[in-house]
Structure formats: C-alpha cells, structure tokens
Amino acid sequence: RGEYNMYYEFKSPLTVQLEITSECNHCCIHCYNYWRTGSSNKATLNETQLYKIMRNLKNSEVVQMTITGGEPMIYPNLLIKGLELANNFNIKCSVNSNLTLVTTEIARAIKKNNSGVLTSILSHNPKKHDELTNSKGSHNRLVKGLKLLLKTGVPVSVNMVVMQQNLNEVYETGKSMRELGVKNFSSTKVCPSL
C-alpha cells in the first residue's frame, strides 16, 4: 500500500570481529581477555577453520570485518590468509593490533588487500605506555610499526584507552600521533570487564 517501513530485519550481522587467536604479547592492565594470564587455555584458528568461517561470512553476506585477537600478528601467515580471503570474498577488512610485531611482509599484505589498521596507545610517554601494557619496549615497537605502516600507505587509526593512570595525557598523546602522521586519533574511556 505504499507504506514505508524504516525497520528491516537482516539475516545476519553486517559487520563482525574475527578473533584468530587469543594469544597476545602484552598483558595490558585493562584487557578484557581474562584468559591472557597463567596457564589458561589459549585458542588459535587453523587455516581450515579460518577458510570455513570466511566462507560462512561470505555466504551470510557480511560486508565488513575486523581481524583481531589477542594479537593477530603473532600468526602472520594466518593473518595474511584472512586478509586475502576477505579481499577475495569482497568483505571490507581491517586489523586490530598493538603493532609491535609488524613486518614489511605484513604491511604490504594489509595494503595489497585494501585493509586498514586500528591500534591502541596508552601514553605518549614510553615509560607510562610500557607500564600499562606490562611489556618493556612496547611503546618503541608500536611507534616503529606505526611508521612502517604509514610508509607503506596503510590507513592507520589510533585510539587511546583512557584510565586514571593516563587521564592527563590525552592531549599530548594525540599531538604526538599527529606529529608521526596519524590522521585519525580518538580516545575512549576504559570499560571494566566483569
């Protein structure tokens, strides 16, 4: 009757996050992955599982995905395969990473497969950042990875997770990212996990 219904039901989500591994090389104080410490079971997909999931996402008409973890760059071959499958299946893809394990091969694969990256920084101050990630040298490795991605032409967005320990450093951290050439900087407050 010519009526317009502004609400639609979708057969599946339009966007998804695919955690290829729960392993991470950091132990950030705010991390929601409770299994990151101790002898907890860690899980990582294999290529067969990845292909099956990606095929299901394609068949479900998912249009956008984020490859995440843990730290997806711990398994570069799996990450690159995921990027290639997403590109081949016409699924817009991005990577969520702490950037401390970026290599030229990974940077080129991200660029080649029309993807971008989201990373987190916790402070412009290397010592403070390293304290909050519980990983010595993590700030310097992040900056090195960031520079490599920008040099390769990969779009990078940086988010600062804000908590009591770094609350007064948002402006300086954003300024330091801009000086490196980052065009997209945001900050979000930490959301405690139950």
C-alpha positions as semicolon CSV with decimal commas, in nm:
position;residue;x (nm);y (nm);z (nm)
1;R;0,000;0,000;0,000
2;G;0,290;0,233;-0,041
3;E;0,374;0,235;0,328
4;Y;0,741;0,272;0,413
5;N;0,885;0,058;0,688
6;M;1,209;0,205;0,818
7;Y;1,298;-0,109;1,016
8;Y;1,444;-0,410;0,843
9;E;1,546;-0,748;0,965
10;F;1,882;-0,872;0,845
11;K;1,957;-1,240;0,803
12;S;2,299;-1,192;0,962
13;P;2,521;-0,920;1,109
14;L;2,663;-0,667;0,864
15;T;2,992;-0,646;1,050
16;V;3,184;-0,897;1,263
17;Q;3,505;-0,931;1,461
18;L;3,710;-1,242;1,395
19;E;3,950;-1,335;1,674
20;I;4,211;-1,554;1,507
21;T;4,398;-1,611;1,833
22;S;4,354;-1,536;2,199
23;E;4,732;-1,516;2,244
24;C;4,893;-1,177;2,299
25;N;5,246;-1,049;2,356
26;H;5,118;-0,785;2,603
27;C;4,944;-0,813;2,936
28;C;4,764;-0,477;2,948
29;I;4,616;-0,388;3,284
30;H;4,277;-0,306;3,128
31;C;4,246;-0,607;2,896
32;Y;3,909;-0,783;2,888
33;N;4,067;-1,116;2,786
34;Y;4,078;-1,275;3,129
35;W;4,244;-1,586;2,987
36;R;4,561;-1,397;2,891
37;T;4,745;-1,484;3,210
38;G;4,854;-1,804;3,378
39;S;4,804;-2,145;3,230
40;S;4,462;-2,071;3,081
41;N;4,374;-2,242;2,757
42;K;4,464;-2,029;2,461
43;A;4,291;-2,078;2,127
44;T;4,413;-2,016;1,774
45;L;4,236;-2,096;1,449
46;N;4,399;-2,314;1,188
47;E;4,374;-2,242;0,812
48;T;4,090;-2,489;0,761
49;Q;3,883;-2,327;1,036
50;L;3,965;-1,981;0,902
51;Y;3,854;-2,073;0,549
52;K;3,530;-2,228;0,678
53;I;3,448;-1,919;0,885
54;M;3,531;-1,684;0,597
55;R;3,316;-1,888;0,356
56;N;3,026;-1,869;0,605
57;L;3,073;-1,492;0,639
58;K;3,063;-1,455;0,260
59;N;2,753;-1,673;0,230
60;S;2,588;-1,474;0,509
61;E;2,657;-1,152;0,317
62;V;2,867;-0,995;0,592
63;V;3,012;-0,676;0,443
64;Q;3,274;-0,574;0,697
65;M;3,502;-0,748;0,944
66;T;3,786;-0,679;1,184
67;I;4,060;-0,936;1,233
68;T;4,160;-0,923;1,596
69;G;4,286;-1,125;1,889
70;G;4,472;-1,144;2,125
71;E;4,736;-1,016;1,887
72;P;4,672;-1,134;1,530
73;M;5,027;-1,058;1,414
74;I;5,160;-1,339;1,633
75;Y;5,044;-1,561;1,345
76;P;5,138;-1,362;1,033
77;N;5,053;-1,639;0,784
78;L;4,705;-1,678;0,932
79;L;4,653;-1,301;0,936
80;I;4,763;-1,265;0,573
81;K;4,539;-1,557;0,468
82;G;4,245;-1,388;0,643
83;L;4,317;-1,060;0,464
84;E;4,337;-1,236;0,127
85;L;4,014;-1,428;0,183
86;A;3,829;-1,114;0,293
87;N;3,951;-0,930;-0,015
88;N;3,860;-1,221;-0,246
89;F;3,516;-1,251;-0,084
90;N;3,458;-0,875;-0,114
91;I;3,441;-0,824;0,264
92;K;3,586;-0,492;0,378
93;C;3,850;-0,581;0,635
94;S;4,056;-0,407;0,900
95;V;4,306;-0,532;1,157
96;N;4,311;-0,453;1,528
97;S;4,671;-0,484;1,652
98;N;4,917;-0,346;1,905
99;L;5,159;-0,304;1,607
100;T;5,462;-0,437;1,793
101;L;5,507;-0,730;1,554
102;V;5,457;-0,556;1,217
103;T;5,690;-0,670;0,942
104;T;5,731;-0,540;0,588
105;E;5,553;-0,853;0,462
106;I;5,252;-0,791;0,688
107;A;5,240;-0,420;0,598
108;R;5,245;-0,500;0,227
109;A;4,973;-0,764;0,266
110;I;4,748;-0,520;0,451
111;K;4,799;-0,260;0,178
112;K;4,758;-0,512;-0,108
113;N;4,429;-0,638;0,036
114;N;4,281;-0,288;0,076
115;S;4,272;-0,304;0,453
116;G;4,344;-0,062;0,735
117;V;4,460;-0,090;1,094
118;L;4,332;0,020;1,433
119;T;4,579;0,029;1,719
120;S;4,579;0,147;2,078
121;I;4,827;0,370;2,252
122;L;4,821;0,427;2,625
123;S;5,053;0,727;2,653
124;H;5,293;0,946;2,457
125;N;5,536;0,870;2,739
126;P;5,718;0,541;2,659
127;K;5,768;0,453;3,025
128;K;5,399;0,501;3,111
129;H;5,283;0,311;2,800
130;D;5,516;0,019;2,882
131;E;5,391;0,009;3,242
132;L;5,028;-0,012;3,129
133;T;5,099;-0,285;2,872
134;N;5,328;-0,472;3,111
135;S;5,568;-0,506;2,820
136;K;5,904;-0,330;2,824
137;G;5,982;-0,155;2,495
138;S;5,622;-0,183;2,369
139;H;5,591;0,191;2,303
140;N;5,902;0,198;2,085
141;R;5,790;-0,114;1,894
142;L;5,443;0,038;1,843
143;V;5,590;0,360;1,702
144;K;5,824;0,162;1,475
145;G;5,531;-0,047;1,345
146;L;5,317;0,263;1,301
147;K;5,586;0,433;1,094
148;L;5,627;0,122;0,877
149;L;5,253;0,104;0,806
150;L;5,230;0,474;0,725
151;K;5,535;0,448;0,496
152;T;5,367;0,156;0,317
153;G;5,050;0,361;0,268
154;V;4,827;0,168;0,508
155;P;4,550;0,374;0,669
156;V;4,600;0,367;1,047
157;S;4,366;0,487;1,320
158;V;4,494;0,523;1,675
159;N;4,276;0,504;1,984
160;M;4,390;0,596;2,333
161;V;4,231;0,390;2,608
162;V;4,187;0,641;2,890
163;M;4,200;0,540;3,253
164;Q;4,301;0,700;3,580
165;Q;4,672;0,630;3,516
166;N;4,684;0,827;3,186
167;L;4,389;1,065;3,212
168;N;4,606;1,379;3,198
169;E;4,798;1,266;2,888
170;V;4,530;1,260;2,617
171;Y;4,624;1,590;2,452
172;E;4,998;1,521;2,444
173;T;4,941;1,168;2,319
174;G;4,716;1,290;2,037
175;K;4,969;1,558;1,950
176;S;5,250;1,302;1,933
177;M;5,044;1,083;1,698
178;R;4,970;1,377;1,471
179;E;5,343;1,457;1,456
180;L;5,401;1,100;1,333
181;G;5,148;1,149;1,052
182;V;4,843;0,979;1,203
183;K;4,524;1,136;1,067
184;N;4,270;0,953;1,286
185;F;4,315;0,974;1,663
186;S;4,046;0,912;1,920
187;S;4,022;0,840;2,289
188;T;3,779;0,622;2,478
189;K;3,744;0,557;2,847
190;V;3,831;0,213;2,972
191;C;3,533;-0,013;3,019
192;P;3,595;-0,255;3,306
193;S;3,521;-0,616;3,228
194;L;3,322;-0,827;3,469
